[in-house]
Amino acid sequence: MKNKNVLITGGLGFIGSYIANQLIDDNNVTIIDDLSTGNINYLNNPNHENLNLIKKNLNSLDLNSILIDFDYVFHLAALVSVPLSVKNPITCNLENVTSTVNLLNGCVNNNVKKIVFSSSSAIYGENNNLPLKETEVPMPSSPYAASKASCELYIKSFFESYGLDYTILRYFNVFGPKQDKNSPYAAVIPNFINAILENKQPIIYGDGEQTRDFIFVEDVAKANILAAESQYNGIVNIARGEKISINQLYNIIKNELDSEIVPKYLPPRMSDIKHSLANIDNMSKIKFNVNNHLFEHQIKCTINWFKNEL
Ligand SMILES: NC(=O)c1ccc[n+]([C@@H]2O[C@H](COP(=O)([O-])OP(=O)(O)OC[C@H]3O[C@@H](n4cnc5c(N)ncnc54)[C@H](O)[C@@H]3O)[C@@H](O)[C@H]2O)c1
């Protein structure tokens, strides 16, 4: 992608910052981010001449006047924690659904070419028809998942009502350097790495035999850019299409770190699903694929980044 005007909401966050870093040299990048979980240092060059940074909450802005002359919008800003959404469903609705409708409205009023939306595999809920196809009926089991499913419906309705082009990306479990390790709700990979590096016992909820489909963050950023450039109006799972159990994952990380620490097993958490695996056939619709042989190398990269952080 070259010489485009792009908006990245949540561009100071874990995934959004990778999209910004991949685009900034050849495009004009505007980021809207309220820094609720983001970090300006996630950008390779926060002073880049092609960057316009708006440090505000999406709901506090007049998006109609901001969205003038934009080609693509990458919408990632959201309250992303499932436990927090269970605790504060009204805040979750405001941050995730209301802000998305405001943004869609601004896109339509300004003839934005396309919106690429960050959705989640959480919308599938506890569904045993693995590997999961995009055509499965959403069965959200948390306010977070329900908010993502609602956004998807709004996006589809804006396509039908006003012709706003879109691609919805349903990420499975994203990992990589810079993922938040300090949050009490931190994702499993930074949690494991961080605990071992600090010589603490990592926690596994349930028996550890639950499986997930992990994908590297650089690949997710690439998928966003390909989705913007594609002609595809629809939903695409973004994953490796390979499952790994939490116990297997722990062993890979433990071996990489040459550790003997045994994890502590606690009861399963509310809203956690047992298994998750994507059907990735639709990824070809945006010309995206992943090289599964790189998984252990990507885990190593992530570990090295956390080691340097410590
Ligand atoms: N990380 C994953 O495994 C994963 C999986 C599925 C879906 N997603 C989705 O991908 C997107 C990005 O996730 P992430 O892991 O990078 O999370 P993140 O918390 O690192 O990034 C979200 C960013 O949005 C900002 N933000 C939040 N609400 C805002 C608002 N109302 N106005 C302005 N800025 C706001 C935060 O400050 C942060 O920088 C989210 O929409 C999330 O739901 C992530």
The ligand as an SDF file (V2000), in Angstrom:
LIG
                    3D

 44 48  0  0  0  0  0  0  0  0999 V2000
   -5.0890   -9.5760   20.9560 N   0  0  0  0  0  0  0  0  0  0  0  0
   -5.9050  -10.5490   20.5640 C   0  0  0  0  0  0  0  0  0  0  0  0
   -5.6110  -11.7570   20.7350 O   0  0  0  0  0  0  0  0  0  0  0  0
   -7.2110  -10.2180   19.8810 C   0  0  0  0  0  0  0  0  0  0  0  0
   -8.0360  -11.2850   19.4910 C   0  0  0  0  0  0  0  0  0  0  0  0
   -9.2370  -10.9980   18.8680 C   0  0  0  0  0  0  0  0  0  0  0  0
   -9.5980   -9.6950   18.6090 C   0  0  0  0  0  0  0  0  0  0  0  0
   -8.7860   -8.6650   19.0000 N   0  0  0  0  0  0  0  0  0  0  0  0
   -9.2300   -7.3010   18.7010 C   0  0  0  0  0  0  0  0  0  0  0  0
   -8.1690   -6.5900   18.0990 O   0  0  0  0  0  0  0  0  0  0  0  0
   -8.2310   -5.2100   18.4680 C   0  0  0  0  0  0  0  0  0  0  0  0
   -6.8920   -4.7660   19.0160 C   0  0  0  0  0  0  0  0  0  0  0  0
   -6.5700   -5.5760   20.1530 O   0  0  0  0  0  0  0  0  0  0  0  0
   -5.1900   -5.4250   20.9240 P   0  0  0  0  0  0  0  0  0  0  0  0
   -4.8360   -6.7760   21.4400 O   0  0  0  0  0  0  0  0  0  0  0  0
   -4.2190   -4.6780   20.0960 O   0  0  0  0  0  0  0  0  0  0  0  0
   -5.6550   -4.5550   22.1780 O   0  0  0  0  0  0  0  0  0  0  0  0
   -5.0150   -3.2470   22.8420 P   0  0  0  0  0  0  0  0  0  0  0  0
   -5.7440   -3.0320   24.1260 O   0  0  0  0  0  0  0  0  0  0  0  0
   -3.5280   -3.3660   22.8930 O   0  0  0  0  0  0  0  0  0  0  0  0
   -5.3820   -2.1130   21.7970 O   0  0  0  0  0  0  0  0  0  0  0  0
   -6.5680   -1.3620   21.8260 C   0  0  0  0  0  0  0  0  0  0  0  0
   -6.1750    0.0980   21.6510 C   0  0  0  0  0  0  0  0  0  0  0  0
   -7.3490    0.8840   21.5500 O   0  0  0  0  0  0  0  0  0  0  0  0
   -7.2640    2.0030   22.4300 C   0  0  0  0  0  0  0  0  0  0  0  0
   -8.6530    2.3020   22.7800 N   0  0  0  0  0  0  0  0  0  0  0  0
   -9.5290    1.5030   23.4420 C   0  0  0  0  0  0  0  0  0  0  0  0
  -10.7620    2.0700   23.4890 N   0  0  0  0  0  0  0  0  0  0  0  0
  -10.6440    3.2730   22.8410 C   0  0  0  0  0  0  0  0  0  0  0  0
  -11.5650    4.3090   22.5290 C   0  0  0  0  0  0  0  0  0  0  0  0
  -12.8620    4.2330   22.8830 N   0  0  0  0  0  0  0  0  0  0  0  0
  -11.1210    5.3970   21.8650 N   0  0  0  0  0  0  0  0  0  0  0  0
   -9.8130    5.4820   21.4750 C   0  0  0  0  0  0  0  0  0  0  0  0
   -8.9060    4.5250   21.7240 N   0  0  0  0  0  0  0  0  0  0  0  0
   -9.3160    3.4290   22.3970 C   0  0  0  0  0  0  0  0  0  0  0  0
   -6.3660    1.5560   23.5670 C   0  0  0  0  0  0  0  0  0  0  0  0
   -5.7080    2.6130   24.2250 O   0  0  0  0  0  0  0  0  0  0  0  0
   -5.3740    0.6480   22.8250 C   0  0  0  0  0  0  0  0  0  0  0  0
   -4.2680    1.3760   22.3450 O   0  0  0  0  0  0  0  0  0  0  0  0
   -9.3780   -5.0810   19.4750 C   0  0  0  0  0  0  0  0  0  0  0  0
  -10.5210   -4.6110   18.7970 O   0  0  0  0  0  0  0  0  0  0  0  0
   -9.5800   -6.5120   19.9500 C   0  0  0  0  0  0  0  0  0  0  0  0
  -10.9110   -6.7240   20.3710 O   0  0  0  0  0  0  0  0  0  0  0  0
   -7.6040   -8.8980   19.6270 C   0  0  0  0  0  0  0  0  0  0  0  0
  1  2  1  0
  2  3  2  0
  2  4  1  0
  4  5  1  0
  4 44  2  0
  5  6  2  0
  6  7  1  0
  7  8  2  0
  8  9  1  0
  8 44  1  0
  9 10  1  0
  9 42  1  0
 10 11  1  0
 11 12  1  0
 11 40  1  0
 12 13  1  0
 13 14  1  0
 14 15  2  0
 14 16  1  0
 14 17  1  0
 17 18  1  0
 18 19  2  0
 18 20  1  0
 18 21  1  0
 21 22  1  0
 22 23  1  0
 23 24  1  0
 23 38  1  0
 24 25  1  0
 25 26  1  0
 25 36  1  0
 26 27  1  0
 26 35  1  0
 27 28  2  0
 28 29  1  0
 29 30  1  0
 29 35  2  0
 30 31  1  0
 30 32  2  0
 32 33  1  0
 33 34  2  0
 34 35  1  0
 36 37  1  0
 36 38  1  0
 38 39  1  0
 40 41  1  0
 40 42  1  0
 42 43  1  0
M  CHG  2   8   1  16  -1
M  END
$$$$
